[in-house]
């Protein structure tokens, strides 16, 4: 009997996290729609994930993904609004820098690239290096903007 109760409780916990509208369910659906290029549907799923009171460690990732979905729709202001809510995470700062760069705001792109630089993991460094190269190309001089990411 104890084993049955334990299995039922585990099943309910699993459903609350992954099915029945839990945050993981909506995050997974959102990522699927995003990868298919269906950004409007991805945003709907991310909104549902936020409404389902996600764990704080997931909330920043949802905000980041919503921001990038709006970026893909060409809605830079809305994208930056979501990304500003997850400042303090390297990926969010990097993506915010990228959005500012894409919209022609090199000053803010540089500012958020510097913030991202101190927060990025080793896997994200390659993307930051590319942004550094793009910023340098944009201003037309290698000396105009100091290196954003030191190459080890």
Secondary structure, DSSP 4 states (H G I P E B T S, - for coil): -HHHHHHHHHHHHHHHHHSTT-HHHHHHHHHHHHHTT-HHHHHHHHHHHHHT---HHHHHHHHHHHHHHHHHTT-HHHHHHHHHTTTTSHHHHHHHHHHHHHTT-HHHHHHHHHHHHHH--GGGHHHHHHHHHHHHHHHT-TTTS--SS---
